[in-house]
């Protein structure tokens, strides 16, 4: 039986927290994409910690009988992506995370307020 996304998400965030990851963010992307339900972004203080965190995430998933679909970026360990299907985890070094700012890519913009002119155009 497949692992429920929320259970997998909890295991991922616990593994990151246990490994002393910094600034763990959970993004609910269910309304934005069909490729995954949640994205988790976390920072490691060094390439060694980034690799260790990614390995801990993969191990936590395996403990739930959820094999990672893939892991990318292990060689340089600046940014390692762990694809668990319903949860995708990005573990990054601080400089890499600041440069790419992937949270901004997956955060919907605030709803624009409609002006009176917009309402009139919609009626036409």
Number of C-alpha atoms within 10 A of each C-alpha: 5 8 13 10 16 13 11 22 24 12 20 25 21 16 21 29 15 11 17 16 21 17 13 17 15 17 16 16 17 13 9 12 11 9 12 18 19 22 22 21 24 25 26 27 14 14 19 13 20 27 22 18 27 30 18 19 26 24 18 21 21 13 11 14 12 17 15 17 11 12 17 14 16 17 10 12 21 22 25 23 19 23 19 25 18 18 24 25 26 25 32 30 21 17 13 14 19 12 8 11 12 14 16 9 9 14 12 11 8 6 6 6 7 8 9 9 8 10 10 9 9 8 6 5
